[in-house]
Amino acid sequence: MPDENLPEQFLAIKEKYGKFFHAVEELGKVIRQEGPLDEKTTHLIQLAAAATVHSEGAVHSHVRRALKAGAKPDEIYHAILLLTSTIGFPTVVAALSWAEDIIKNWKK
């Protein structure tokens, strides 16, 4: 994903702590390769986790990554809607709005 699509604060921290960011990125790659789940599924799972902890930035990130991995907007919305009985309606609505921030500007 091109850096110009990333939030300015994220890029500033990444520049300041480059080795740390590289290690975290490598850890993520290794973990995704260790199991049988495909890339799209892993990002939908991580999207659900991000919504659960109310992390707008992580929701944005995993929506971008899921779309890049081939997820359809309806799959992203469904992954979030499935959380309603677990995390509650207000949190789901917030996560849907964060997902929409990315989906409405997504260029295939």
N, C-alpha and C positions, 0 to 999 in steps of 0.2 A: 504494500500500500504506500503510495507516495507520501512523503512527509508533509506536503502542503495541505493534505486533508486532515492532518492531526491537530488537536488543540494546541495553541501557543504554549500554554503552561506545561503540557506534556513534553513538548519538544525542548523547552528550557531545562526541565529536569533530566531528560534523556541526554542532553548535551553535557550537563554538569556531572552526571553519574553514569557515564557511558559503559563502563565495565559491568556495573550492576545491571543495567538494562539489557546488555548483551547476555548475561548469565540467565536472567529471567526469561528472555526470548528463547534461549536454547533449552531451558527446562521445559517450557511449553511445547516446543517441537518434539522433544524426546517423549514427554508424557503422551502426546497425541499419537506417536508412532508405536507405543507399547501395547496398544490394544486393538481390537477388531472394529471399533467404531470409525465411520468415515468422517472426513473433515466437516461436512455440513452438520452432521449430528453432534459432533463435539462442540461446535460453536453454538448450536441451539441449547445444549445442556449448560454451557457456560453463560449464555444469555439468561437462562432461567435463574442461575445462581446469582448473577449480577442484579437481576430484578429483585430477588429475595433480600439482598443486603442493601437495597435502595441506592445502588451505584449508577448514577446517570452516565458517567463517563464509560464505565465498563459495558453498560447496555449499548451505548453508541458504538463502542469498539466491536462488540460481538455481533451486532446487527450488520455492520460493515463487513465483517469477516464471513458471516453466514451468507450474505448476499454474494460475496465474491466466490464462495464455495458452491454456489448454485441454489441456495435456498430462495424460495419464492416469498414475497411479502406475506401471503396468507399463511405460510408455514411459520413465519416469525410471529405473526399475531397469534396464531394458535398456540405456539409454545408458551407465550406469555399468558394467554387466557386460561390455559390449563392450571395455572398457579392460583386461581381465584380462591379455591377452598383452603389453600395452604397459607397464602400470604395476605389474603383479603382484597376486597374490591378496590379500595382507594390506592393501594400499592400497585395493583395490576393496571389501573387507569394511568397512573404516573408512568409506569414502564411502557405502556402502549404509546403514550405521548413522546417519550424519549426515542422509541423505535421509529415513530413517524417522523421525527426530526431528520433521521438518516434516510428513510425510505422515500420521502417526498423529493429529495434531492439526488437520489441514486441514478447514476447514468450507467447503463449496461455496457 
